[in-house]
Amino acid sequence: MDSEPLARPDSAPESGSEVASEPRPAILPREEYVEQAYFFRAFRERLLDGLPTQDILARVIEELLSSTKLPLAVSFLLSDIRLHGAMAPAIRRLSHYFTGFQAHVVAEAERDVSRFSMDQALLLLEREASYKADRPTVAGLFVYQFEAICRNRLGYTDSLVGMATDPFYDESWRDFILTLRSQLGDVDFADLLYLRSEAHLADRQRRDPEATARRTILFGLREGKIARANRGRDPLYLFAALQRQLGYPEVPRARRQEPLEARLAVLEQRVQQLENRLKLAEMNLAATSGANPGSFKSYGEDSIDLEAIRVKPEDTAGVPSGWGRPSGNLPPTS
């Protein structure tokens, strides 16, 4: 049996023991995920246009569907970001609406030393919301989120804890996700999928018709066959095969800079550095000569006012003795 599209229950199941203290939102209606996808897309596009985050949030509130809860959530984000300058803490406080995975992705993008950009994070969240608004499967959502963690190096421990709070996962899925924290690195990821699939049970039943599943089956027959075919290989090949064969959502990849674009960026940076050095030299020259810094003209014209630094005769002690005589006719020195 392959993975079936996930039904939307009225309420989320109870939390697992390890994440019981984490508030878990209920599965939202479809229109909420549609609006979330639009919000993340509009946020990303305007951020790339250079608009400030606060202006973007203030404007996008008016565009969101008022019958959903997202405008209220965005209003809270706006008020909190004005106080603290970051969005991730506010998303964590809205744990009844946003998931722990969404909060962790935004927090990683807001880190000062992170190479994970905010526009990349928003694109990732946009595709996740779009997938949830369509006909998601639990296996497809899990593979998408796990691949996003791997490709963007978001850290397994905190990321998996955030994933486990997603209401799309039931108790068996949460136990499996939290167990991965201790198994990753020791067990091949393809093996982890294969051992929890119907393909593994079918292989065992060929040898022993009375064999039963030792653990809860989480992946379908086709997922298990693809995982078995990718054992011992790079997990990225497994993710790509699942996307091709089963239509799993594709994780966005960071766009590589073209060589010409990279060179132009370096040249612009160097020109800016030269301009800053010229301005600093003009300021130092003005300070040492006593001239007004405003007397220097802008870069590209005559940058030095010679009248401001020329030594005038009346400012000296007179013409030195022997000035203009040949060197042999100089008076002897004492």
N, C-alpha and C positions, 0 to 999 in steps of 0.2 A: 504493500500500500504506500503510495507516494504522499508527500506532504499536502494536506488539504488547506485551502484558504481559511484563515483564522476567523472564527465568529467573534462578535463583539458582545461580551456579556454585559449585564447591567452594572455589575460591580466586580472589582478585581479580587482574586483569591488572596488568602492570608499569606503573610510574608514568611520566608524561611527563617530558621533559627538564627543564622548569622547576620541577616539583614532585617530582623524583626524591629529593631530600633529605628530603621530608616523609613520615613513615611513614603508610601507608595501610592501614586495616583491611579485612578481608575482608567480603563481604556476609554478614550474620549470619542465622541461622535465623529463621523467622517468629516463634517464641515470644519471641525476644529483643526484637523490635520491639513485640510486644504488651505485654510487661512495661515497656518504655520508655514507651509511651503511658500506661500506668497510673501509672507513677512520676511523670511530668511532670504528669499531671492531679491526683493526690493532693497533690503538692508545691504546686501552684498553689492548690488549694482551701484547704489548711491555712494557707498563707501569707496568704491573704486573711482568714482567721479570726484572724490576729494571732499565730500560734504562731512561736516562734523557729526559725530554719533548722536549727540543730543538733538541736533536739528532733524536728523533722519527719524529718530523715534517720535519726535513731536509731530512730524508731518504724516508718518505712516499710520498713526492712530486713527486719523480721519478717514483713511482708505479701507480699513479693516471692517469686516462684516460685524455690525453692532449686535447681532443676535448671538454671537459667540462670546466666549470669555477672554479671547485673546486681547481685545482692546484694553480691558482692565489690567491684564498681566503686563502689557507693554507700558501702560501708565505707571505701574509700580516700578518697572525697570528704569523708566526715565527719572522718576523722583529719587530712586536709590543711586543711580549713576551720578546724579548731580551732587550727592553727598560724599560718595566714596570713590568715584572715578573708575569703577569697575562694574561689570555686568554679571559676572559669575556668582558672586555672593547673593545677589537678588534672585537669580534663577534657582539657586539652592533653597532659598527661603520659600519659593513658590513650588515646593515639592508636590503639592496636590495637583499641579497642572503640568509642569515640566518634569522630565525624567532626570535621574542622576547622570545618565550618559550625556545628555545635552549640557548639563552644568559642567561636567568634566571637560568636554570638548572646548567650551568657551573659556574655561579657566586655563587650559593649556595654551590657547591662542593669546590670552592676556598676559602670560608670563613674560617678563622682560628678556629672559635669555632663551626664549623658545624660538625655533625656526619655523614653527607652525603658524602661518599667518591667519588673521581673522577672516579674510575673504575665503580662504580655503576651508576654515571651520564652518562658515555660513553655508557654503556650497554643500558640504558634507551633510549638515543638518537639513538643508532643503531637500536633498534626495531621500533622506530617511523619512521625512514627513510625507513626501510624495508617495513613497512606497507604502507607508501605513494608510494613506488615504485610498489606495487602490484595493487590491486583494492580497494582502500580505500573508505569508506563511511564517511560522515561528522559526523554522530552519533558515529561511531566506533572510529574515531580520537578524538572526544570530550571526550568520556568515558575513553579512554586510557590516555589522558593527565590529566584529572581530577583525575583518580585513582592514577597516578604517584605523583600528588601533595599531595593527602591524605596519601599515604603509606610512603612517604619520608618526610612529614612535611615541605614542601617547602614554606609555607605561602600563604594564599589565595589571598591577595590583589594584590601583584606584579605578582604572577603567572597567575591570571586571566587576568590581563592587557596584559601580554605577550602572552597568548593564543589568545586574541582578535585580535592581529596583524597578525595571521596566514592567508595567502591568501585563504586557503581552506574554511574559514567561510565567508558567505555573510553577508549582513547588519542585517538580522533577527537573525542569530546566534551570531553576535557580541553584539547585544543588549541583548540577553539572557545571554551571558557569563558575561557581565559587570553588569547585574542586580543581578547575583548570589552573588556579593560581599555584598549586603545588605540583602539578603534572607537566606544565609547559617547560620545555628544556630537557626533560627526562624521557618523554614519550612523544613520538612523532604526531603532529596534529592530524594527519590523515588517518593514523591508527585510532586516535580518539574518536573521530567521526565514524569510522568503519565499525568499531566495537559497539557503538550505540545505534546501529542501523539495522534495518530488516535484512540487508544483504548478509551481514554476519550471522544472523539467526538462520537464514536459509542455507548458508554454507555448513553450519553445524548440523542442521537437520538432514543434510545429505549423508553425513556420516552416522548420525544417530537420529532416527525419525522421532524419538521421544524427547529430544532436547528442547528445552524451553529457555526463554530469555532470562539471563541472570540479572539484568538491569532493565530499567524502563527504556523502551525503544523511543528514540527521539528523532531519528532521520529515516527517510523512506528507503525503498529498494534502490532507486536510481542514484540517490545521494551516496548510498553505501558502495555501489559499484564504482562510481567516479572516485570516491576516496580510496578504494582498494587499488585502483589503477594508478594512483598518484602516491602510493606509499614510498617513502624514502626520497621523495623529490621536494623541490622548493614549494612551500605552501602557496605561493603566488600562482603556480601552475594549477593547483587545485581550485583556487578562487576563480581563475579565468575559465576553467572547464565548467564549473557550476553555473557561471554566468552565460556561457554559450549554450549549454545543453538544457538548462532548467529555467533560464530567464531571470536569474537572480540579479538584484540591482548592482550596478557597477559603482565602485568607490571612485570618486574623483581623484585624479592625480595632480600633483603640483606641476604647473606649466614651466617648462624649462626655457630659460632666456636664450634667444637666438644670439649667435656670435656678434652680429652687427649691433643688436640692441645692447648687449653687454659692453661693447666698446664705446658706444655713444654714452652710456651711463657713466663709464669711467672718465671719458673726456669732459662731460658736464661737471663731474665732481672736481676734476683738476682745474677747470676754468674758474669754478667757484672758489677754490683754494687760492688761486692766483689773485683774484679780485680782493679776497680778504687780506692777502699779504700786501697788496698795493695800498689799500686803505690804511693798514697798520703803519706802513712806511711813511705815508703822508702825515699821519697823526704824530709820529715820532719826530719827523722833520719840522713840523710846525711847533712842537713843544721845545725843541732844542734851539730854534731860531727866534722864538718869541713871536712868530707870526700868527695871525688868526687862521685857524684851520679852514675857515670858509673861503680864504683867499685862494686855495688850491682848486683848480678846475677839475671837472669830472674826467674819469678815465676815457681815453680816446682823443683828448685835446692836449694842449700844453699843460702838463700836470704840475709844473712848478712855477710859481710867481718869482722871477729873478729879482725884482725890485725889493721883495721882502727879505731876501737873504744877502743882497749885494752890500759889501763893506764900503762905507762912504769915507772920504778923506777926513772930514771933521770928527769922525768917530775914532781916529787913530792919534798916535803921539807925534805925527809928522813924518817927513821923509827920512829914512835912516841915513846916517852919515856914510859917504862913499857910494851913494846910490848912483849908478850910471858910469862910474869910473872903471877902467880896466883893472883886472885882478892884480897886476904888478904895481899899480899906483895907489893901492889901499894904504892908509896910515897904519903904522905898526900898532899892534895891540899891546896893552900893558901886561 
